[in-house]
Amino acid sequence: MSENWVTVNGRSVRYLVHGEGKPMVMVHGFSFSADDWINCCGNNFEGLKIYAIDMPYGPKSRSDHFMPRDDDDYANHLYAIVKALNIENPILIGASLGGETVLRYLALNYPATAGIVVGPVRVPSINLSRIKVPVMGIWGSNDRVSGRENMEAMRRAGFRVEVINDAGHPAYLDRPREFVRLVLDFLRSINAV
């Protein structure tokens, strides 16, 4: 694993790179950082090159912070990072606010192979009908942060939805093996890996 920095729109962005293969960009939630993705499951995504990004909203993130002026600012920032790193058609994974960011990125039709979101928030505020790539939503059965309205919005849009039993809002941290299995099964089902 290597720690790296890139300047995007005048801001320093920290990101971690782990593994080799197809690019997978991982976006953490509000109370987390890029390190959480690598620590929980970085070694279990064989054949994928992980780019775990420190987003500007995380209190543990080391990237430069900023306040969004518009709902799509974090998604636009994520696209600027992907572009700066010359990543082509990544698989995107986001949790909580990171999940919302990934869905907004996809709804803006930025390049991607697929999206996986874990307990995404504010889903009904996103125009999911604009998303043109396969998407899967994952929730923990004990999630008390991302309400059922988010899950139902994903289902109504025709996206795959999975629930991990006995997991909370950060289902990928609570049940990393189950999370990795669901992700790899999904990616295989759409021939992304």
C-alpha positions in Angstrom: 0.0 0.0 0.0 1.3 3.5 -0.8 0.2 6.9 0.4 0.0 9.6 -2.2 -1.0 13.2 -2.8 -2.4 15.0 -5.8 -3.5 18.6 -6.2 -7.0 19.0 -7.6 -8.5 22.5 -8.1 -5.9 24.0 -5.8 -6.5 21.5 -3.0 -4.3 18.7 -1.7 -5.9 15.3 -1.9 -4.6 12.3 -0.1 -5.2 8.9 -1.5 -4.0 5.3 -0.8 -3.2 2.8 -3.6 -3.3 -1.0 -3.0 -3.2 -4.0 -5.3 -3.0 -4.4 -9.0 -5.7 -4.8 -11.7 -8.9 -3.0 -12.7 -9.3 0.3 -10.9 -11.7 0.5 -8.0 -12.2 3.9 -6.3 -13.4 3.8 -2.7 -15.1 6.8 -1.1 -15.5 6.9 2.7 -18.4 8.2 4.8 -18.4 11.3 7.0 -16.8 9.9 10.2 -14.2 7.9 8.4 -11.1 8.1 6.1 -9.4 6.3 3.2 -7.6 4.1 5.7 -10.8 2.4 6.8 -11.3 0.9 3.4 -7.8 -0.5 3.2 -7.8 -1.8 6.8 -11.2 -3.6 6.5 -10.8 -5.3 3.1 -7.9 -4.0 1.0 -6.3 -7.4 0.9 -9.5 -9.2 -0.2 -10.0 -7.6 -3.6 -7.6 -9.6 -5.7 -7.3 -8.5 -9.3 -8.4 -4.9 -8.4 -6.3 -1.8 -7.9 -7.8 0.1 -5.0 -7.7 3.9 -4.9 -9.0 4.9 -1.5 -9.6 8.6 -1.5 -9.6 10.9 1.5 -12.7 13.1 0.9 -12.8 16.7 2.1 -15.7 16.1 4.5 -14.1 13.5 6.8 -12.8 14.7 10.2 -10.2 12.0 10.0 -9.4 12.8 6.3 -6.1 14.4 5.7 -7.2 16.0 2.4 -7.9 19.8 2.3 -11.5 20.4 3.3 -14.1 22.7 1.8 -17.8 23.4 2.3 -20.0 22.5 -0.7 -22.1 25.2 -2.3 -24.2 22.7 -4.2 -25.4 19.1 -3.8 -23.1 17.9 -6.6 -19.9 19.5 -5.3 -18.5 16.4 -3.7 -19.3 14.3 -6.9 -17.6 16.9 -9.1 -14.6 16.9 -6.7 -14.5 13.1 -7.0 -14.6 13.2 -10.8 -11.7 15.8 -10.7 -9.7 13.4 -8.6 -10.4 10.4 -11.0 -9.5 12.6 -13.9 -6.3 13.9 -12.3 -5.2 10.3 -11.5 -6.0 9.2 -15.1 -8.3 6.4 -13.9 -10.5 5.1 -16.7 -14.0 3.8 -16.0 -13.5 2.8 -12.4 -15.7 0.7 -10.2 -16.9 3.0 -7.5 -17.7 2.1 -4.0 -19.0 4.6 -1.5 -20.4 4.4 2.1 -23.0 6.7 3.7 -22.2 10.3 2.4 -19.6 8.6 0.2 -22.4 6.5 -1.2 -24.5 9.6 -2.0 -21.4 11.1 -3.6 -21.0 8.0 -5.8 -24.6 8.0 -6.8 -24.4 11.7 -7.7 -21.2 11.1 -9.7 -23.0 8.3 -11.7 -26.2 10.5 -12.2 -23.9 13.2 -13.7 -22.8 10.5 -16.2 -19.2 10.7 -15.3 -17.2 7.6 -16.5 -17.5 4.4 -14.5 -18.0 0.7 -14.9 -20.3 0.2 -11.9 -21.3 1.6 -8.6 -21.6 0.0 -5.2 -23.1 2.0 -2.3 -23.2 1.0 1.4 -25.9 2.7 3.4 -26.1 5.8 1.1 -27.9 8.8 2.4 -30.3 11.3 0.7 -31.0 8.9 -2.1 -34.4 10.2 -3.0 -32.8 13.6 -3.7 -30.8 12.1 -6.6 -32.2 11.5 -10.1 -31.4 7.8 -10.2 -33.0 7.5 -13.7 -29.9 9.2 -15.1 -27.6 6.4 -14.0 -26.6 4.2 -16.9 -24.3 1.7 -15.3 -25.1 -1.3 -13.0 -25.5 -0.3 -9.3 -25.9 -2.3 -6.1 -26.9 -1.0 -2.7 -25.9 -2.7 0.5 -27.4 -2.1 3.9 -26.7 -3.5 7.4 -29.9 -4.9 8.9 -29.2 -2.7 12.0 -28.5 0.5 10.1 -30.0 3.4 12.1 -28.5 6.2 9.9 -29.6 5.5 6.3 -33.4 5.0 6.5 -35.6 2.6 4.5 -36.6 5.5 2.2 -33.0 5.2 0.7 -33.3 1.5 0.2 -36.7 1.8 -1.3 -35.6 4.5 -3.7 -32.8 2.2 -5.0 -35.3 -0.7 -5.4 -37.8 1.5 -7.3 -35.0 2.5 -9.6 -34.4 -1.1 -10.5 -31.0 -1.5 -8.7 -29.9 -4.6 -6.8 -30.3 -4.2 -3.1 -28.7 -6.5 -0.5 -28.9 -6.6 3.3 -26.1 -7.9 5.6 -27.6 -9.4 8.8 -26.3 -8.2 12.1 -24.4 -5.3 10.6 -24.9 -1.6 11.3 -24.5 1.5 9.2 -20.8 0.8 8.3 -21.8 -2.7 7.1 -18.4 -3.1 5.4 -16.6 -2.7 8.7 -19.0 -4.8 10.7 -19.1 -7.8 8.3 -16.1 -7.3 5.9 -16.1 -10.9 4.6 -19.8 -10.8 3.7 -19.3 -7.3 2.2 -16.4 -8.5 -0.1 -18.4 -11.6 -1.1 -21.4 -9.5 -2.2 -19.2 -7.0 -4.1 -17.3 -9.7 -6.0 -20.5 -11.6 -6.8 -22.1 -8.4 -8.1 -19.0 -7.5 -10.2 -18.8 -11.0 -11.6 -22.5 -11.0 -12.5 -22.0 -7.9 -14.7 -18.6 -9.2 -16.1 -16.7 -6.3 -14.5 -14.0 -8.7 -13.1 
